[in-house]
Amino acid sequence: MLKIKDIVDLKELEKFGFKPKYNEDTGKIERYIYNNSMVINIKDRKMYPFRKYNEYSEIDLEYFKADFVEEALYDLIKADLVEKVGE
């Protein structure tokens, strides 16, 4: 799994097209989202693909896009903001 390095200020993600998503109750940023394709959680800094589920709780494969691999993920790796953790 990939995560944003601990030394990186998460505001840097906005330069790469990530948008902050705020908690409605606290007003604090909970995660950053890239083009509805990738989510980065603030707590653990891990990167997850965004998946849409259909009415049967199955992953909607037509909706699932891997564009983030070519776009944002490549840019983040090239900028040395990402590290591999775990499996």
Protein Blocks (a to p, Z undefined) as FASTA:
>chain_A
ZZddfklcfklmmmnopacdddfklopafbdcehhlaccdfklopacddddddfkopacf
klpccklmmmmmmmmmmnopaccehZZ
